[in-house]
Structures are given as C-alpha cells and as structure tokens.
C-alpha cells in the first residue's frame, strides 16, 4: 500500500470520518481479496492503511481566504496547504489528499512545487455523478466552493450541467449554517433541515439531478448514509463527496489505478 499524507482539520468532524472510511475500506478490500497468511500459516490481522495526518487550524486558514478572481490574494492560503503537503512528503508520504472541498478551488495553485500526486475530490465527485446517470447537479458547499466554478467545469467534462451561482444571501446563509451546525459536532438535525430546504427550492427535476454535498461536513447530516457514495433521502439524490473522495484515495493507495484522476491539473 502507498502511504497517504492527509491534510485535515478542515473541519475535524470530517477528518475523523475520513479516517474511519479509510480504515473500513482497506479492511474490506483485504477481506474480499484474501489476506496473505503469516509465516506460521495463520491468518494475520487485516491491514489498516498507512496514513499520516497533518491537522491544520481552521480558524487560521479561514482568515487567509482570498477574493474570487484575485489570484494574488490567495497566495498565503495556497502556501499553507502547499507547505503542509511538502512536510508530509518529507515524512515519507507517497501521495496526498486534502480532506476538505474548499481548498480544492485552489488546487491548481497549491500543486505548484509539489512532487507527489494529490487526489482531487472535485474530479472524483464529478466522475461519480456522471457514472450514476445524473445529467444535472446542484452544488452545495462553503461560500468559496459555491462562488468558484471548479465544480461546474469538472462536471461539464462529463456532460453534467451544474446549477448557476446562487444569490449571495443563500451562499452566505449556508456558510453560516456550516460554521454553526457542523464545526462543533459531527451531526446536526437543523443542518439537515436546511439542506433539504435548499433542495426543495432549487431542484426542479429530482430524478435527473444530483445534489452534491460539496462540503465534507454536509454528509454528516445524513448519518444513516455515512458509507454511501450516492444515496436518496426525502425524495432527492445526493452525492457524498467525502465517500467518493475516499474511494478514489483507496483506488490509488491499493493499486487499483495507476495514478489519480486529473493528477496533472488542479480541479
């Protein structure tokens, strides 16, 4: 298995969920494929993944966010993530992933000066959405994710049409809900209600539309679907970007693919 360097803490509940999913996924893989017995002829313990986590301070990275359309304003933000990944490489990690959607809006810049592959949550989620048969998508996430066009561009490559940018008031409201409902705890009934309300207002064709939970905290509002990449709840179809991302990480870690999707350009 390749050693993963995971940039986490953005926020902590989803980082904990990533580690759970990585361990469960690795154990399931070796359980299904057959784990080699040890030198005494006995079945050994099923392996867990080699992972090093660098947990960033979200209160600090939030202050470093730049302005949409102003590349220079993001330089300090980009440096934090680039330096984190470089430290993980020095520590022996063979590839990296960021357990958060928001920094992926800057992955094209963060990758500059990085020598190891970085698995993109956006590319993996766009591909999964198309493979699941959806032709349109509603992208819900932080204010950065919803104001930038990274998801729309990635979805377009797979012939999936993303929603037009939402009104600033709706974007800011969802950011506030993410900060207040999901930062301190792993589950939130009120957060779930807000997500469903957004779906009722913005989804016109539930059958053909996937609602991308494009903030790694948002899937935590649906604990009964915590292991599902795609699921249906209250009449709407959802893509759990955390699960999709972990599946892509495991594919590369376990050698099921030779390189991550979109390794040469940021998403």
LOGUTOR-887092 format. One line per 4 residues: number of its first residue (from 1); their letters; for each residue x, y, z of C-alpha. Coordinates in Angstrom, 1 decimal. Layout:
NUM> A> X/Y/Z | ...
This chain:
1> XXXX> 0.0/0.0/0.0 | 1.1/3.5/-0.7 | 1.5/5.8/2.3 | -1.1/8.7/2.3
5> XXXX> -0.5/12.1/3.6 | -3.9/13.6/4.6 | -4.3/17.3/5.2 | -7.1/17.5/7.8
9> XXXX> -8.7/19.6/10.5 | -11.0/21.4/8.0 | -13.0/20.7/10.0 | -12.2/18.0/12.5
13> XXXX> -15.5/16.0/12.2 | -15.0/15.2/8.6 | -11.3/14.4/9.1 | -12.4/11.8/11.7
17> XXXX> -14.9/10.5/9.2 | -12.2/10.2/6.5 | -10.0/8.1/8.8 | -12.9/5.8/9.6
21> XXXX> -13.8/5.4/5.9 | -10.1/4.7/5.0 | -9.7/2.0/7.6 | -13.1/0.4/6.9
25> XXXX> -12.4/0.5/3.1 | -8.9/-1.0/3.5 | -10.1/-3.8/5.8 | -13.0/-4.6/3.4
29> XXXX> -10.6/-4.7/0.4 | -8.3/-7.3/2.1 | -11.2/-9.2/3.5 | -12.7/-9.6/0.0
33> XXXX> -9.4/-10.2/-1.9 | -7.9/-12.6/0.6 | -5.2/-11.6/3.1 | -2.0/-13.5/3.0
37> XXXX> -1.3/-15.8/6.0 | 1.7/-15.2/8.1 | 4.8/-17.4/8.3 | 3.2/-19.7/10.9
41> XXXX> 0.3/-20.4/8.5 | -2.2/-18.4/10.4 | -4.4/-15.6/9.0 | -2.9/-12.3/10.1
45> XXXX> -4.8/-9.2/11.1 | -6.4/-7.4/8.2 | -4.3/-4.4/7.4 | -5.3/-0.8/8.1
49> XXXX> -4.0/2.0/5.8 | -0.6/3.7/6.3 | -1.7/7.3/6.9 | -0.1/10.4/8.3
53> XXXX> -2.5/13.3/9.1 | -1.5/16.9/9.4 | -4.3/18.7/11.1 | -4.4/22.4/10.2
57> XXXX> -6.0/25.1/12.3 | -9.2/26.0/10.5 | -9.6/29.3/12.4 | -6.3/30.4/10.8
61> XXXX> -6.8/29.1/7.3 | -10.2/30.8/7.2 | -8.6/34.2/7.7 | -6.3/33.6/4.7
65> XXXX> -9.1/33.1/2.2 | -8.7/35.4/-0.8 | -11.1/37.1/-3.2 | -12.8/35.4/-6.1
69> XXXX> -10.9/36.4/-9.3 | -7.9/37.8/-7.5 | -5.1/35.2/-7.7 | -2.6/37.1/-5.6
73> XXXX> -5.0/37.4/-2.7 | -4.8/33.6/-2.3 | -1.0/33.3/-2.1 | -0.9/32.9/1.7
77> XXXX> -3.7/30.4/1.7 | -2.1/28.4/-1.0 | 1.3/28.4/0.8 | -0.3/26.8/3.9
81> XXXX> -1.6/23.8/2.0 | 1.5/23.5/-0.2 | 3.8/23.6/2.8 | 1.7/21.0/4.6
85> XXXX> 1.8/18.6/1.7 | 5.6/19.1/1.3 | 6.1/18.3/5.0 | 4.0/15.1/4.5
89> XXXX> 6.2/14.2/1.6 | 9.4/14.7/3.6 | 7.9/12.4/6.3 | 7.6/9.6/3.8
93> XXXX> 4.1/10.0/2.3 | 3.9/8.9/-1.3 | 0.8/10.8/-2.2 | -1.6/13.3/-0.6
97> XXXX> -5.2/14.3/-0.2 | -7.0/17.3/1.4 | -10.0/16.3/3.5 | -12.0/19.4/2.5
101> XXXX> -13.7/20.7/-0.6 | -12.9/24.3/-0.2 | -9.1/24.2/-0.8 | -9.7/22.3/-4.0
105> XXXX> -10.8/25.6/-5.5 | -7.1/26.4/-5.3 | -5.6/23.0/-6.1 | -4.2/24.3/-9.4
109> XXXX> -2.0/26.7/-7.5 | -1.4/24.5/-4.4 | 0.1/21.8/-6.7 | 2.9/24.1/-7.9
113> XXXX> 6.0/23.0/-6.2 | 4.6/19.7/-5.0 | 6.3/16.4/-6.1 | 3.7/13.8/-5.1
117> XXXX> 0.3/13.2/-6.5 | -2.7/14.9/-4.9 | -6.1/13.1/-5.3 | -8.8/15.6/-6.3
121> XXXX> -12.2/15.4/-4.6 | -13.8/17.5/-7.4 | -12.6/15.3/-10.2 | -13.7/12.2/-8.4
125> XXXX> -17.1/13.6/-7.5 | -17.8/14.9/-11.0 | -17.0/11.5/-12.5 | -19.1/9.7/-9.9
129> XXXX> -22.1/12.0/-10.6 | -21.9/11.2/-14.3 | -21.4/7.5/-13.8 | -24.5/7.4/-11.6
133> XXXX> -26.6/8.6/-14.5 | -27.3/12.2/-13.5 | -27.4/15.0/-16.1 | -27.6/18.0/-13.8
137> XXXX> -26.2/18.9/-10.4 | -26.9/21.3/-7.5 | -23.6/22.0/-5.8 | -23.9/22.9/-2.1
141> XXXX> -20.8/23.8/0.0 | -18.9/26.7/1.5 | -19.0/30.2/0.1 | -15.7/29.6/-1.7
145> XXXX> -16.9/26.4/-3.3 | -20.2/27.9/-4.4 | -18.8/31.1/-5.8 | -15.9/29.5/-7.8
149> XXXX> -16.5/27.5/-11.0 | -14.3/24.4/-10.3 | -17.2/22.0/-9.9 | -19.1/23.4/-12.8
153> XXXX> -16.1/23.0/-15.1 | -15.3/19.4/-13.8 | -19.0/18.4/-14.2 | -19.1/19.8/-17.7
157> XXXX> -16.3/17.5/-18.8 | -18.6/14.6/-18.0 | -21.7/16.2/-19.7 | -23.3/17.2/-16.4
161> XXXX> -24.8/20.7/-16.1 | -24.2/22.4/-12.8 | -26.6/25.0/-11.3 | -26.0/28.7/-11.9
165> XXXX> -24.3/30.5/-9.0 | -26.8/31.1/-6.2 | -27.7/34.5/-4.8 | -25.1/35.9/-2.3
169> XXXX> -27.7/35.7/0.5 | -28.2/32.0/0.0 | -24.5/31.3/-0.3 | -23.7/33.3/2.9
173> XXXX> -26.6/31.6/4.8 | -25.3/28.1/4.0 | -21.8/29.1/5.0 | -23.2/30.3/8.4
177> XXXX> -25.0/27.0/8.8 | -21.9/25.1/8.1 | -19.9/27.1/10.7 | -22.6/26.9/13.4
181> XXXX> -24.1/23.5/12.9 | -21.1/21.3/11.8 | -18.0/22.8/13.2 | -18.5/21.7/16.8
185> XXXX> -20.3/18.4/16.3 | -20.5/15.6/13.8 | -24.3/15.6/13.3 | -26.9/18.3/13.1
189> XXXX> -30.7/17.9/12.6 | -31.0/21.6/11.9 | -28.3/21.4/9.3 | -30.1/18.6/7.6
193> XXXX> -33.3/20.6/7.5 | -31.5/23.5/5.9 | -30.0/21.2/3.2 | -33.5/19.7/2.4
197> XXXX> -35.0/23.2/2.2 | -32.4/24.2/-0.3 | -33.2/21.1/-2.4 | -36.9/21.8/-2.3
201> XXXX> -36.3/25.4/-3.5 | -33.6/24.8/-6.1 | -34.1/21.3/-7.6 | -36.7/21.2/-10.3
205> XXXX> -36.1/17.6/-11.6 | -35.2/15.4/-8.7 | -34.8/12.3/-10.9 | -32.1/13.7/-13.1
209> XXXX> -30.4/16.0/-10.6 | -27.7/15.0/-8.1 | -27.2/17.2/-5.1 | -23.5/17.3/-4.4
213> XXXX> -22.7/17.6/-0.7 | -19.6/19.6/-1.6 | -18.5/20.4/1.9 | -17.1/17.4/3.7
217> XXXX> -19.2/18.3/6.8 | -22.6/18.3/5.0 | -22.7/14.4/4.6 | -22.6/14.2/8.4
221> XXXX> -26.2/15.4/8.4 | -27.2/12.0/7.0 | -25.6/9.5/9.4 | -27.7/6.7/8.1
225> XXXX> -25.9/7.1/4.7 | -22.4/7.6/6.1 | -20.9/4.9/3.9 | -22.9/5.6/0.7
229> XXXX> -21.3/7.4/-2.2 | -24.7/8.1/-3.7 | -28.0/7.9/-1.8 | -31.6/9.1/-1.8
233> XXXX> -33.2/10.9/1.1 | -36.6/12.7/1.3 | -37.0/12.4/-2.5 | -33.6/13.8/-3.5
237> XXXX> -30.5/12.2/-4.8 | -27.2/13.0/-3.1 | -23.5/12.5/-3.8 | -21.5/12.2/-0.7
241> XXXX> -18.2/13.8/-1.8 | -16.3/12.5/1.3 | -17.1/8.9/0.5 | -16.3/9.4/-3.2
245> XXXX> -13.0/11.0/-2.4 | -12.0/8.2/0.0 | -12.9/5.6/-2.7 | -10.6/7.5/-5.1
249> XXXX> -7.8/7.6/-2.5 | -8.1/3.9/-1.8 | -8.1/3.1/-5.5 | -4.6/4.7/-5.8
253> XXXX> -3.4/3.5/-2.4 | -4.3/-0.1/-3.1 | -3.0/-0.1/-6.7 | -6.4/-0.4/-8.3
257> XXXX> -5.5/2.5/-10.5 | -2.0/3.5/-11.7 | -2.5/7.2/-11.0 | -5.2/9.5/-9.5
261> XXXX> -7.7/11.2/-11.8 | -6.6/14.7/-13.0 | -3.2/14.5/-11.4 | -1.6/17.0/-13.7
265> XXX> -4.0/19.9/-13.3 | -5.9/21.3/-10.4 | -9.7/21.0/-10.1
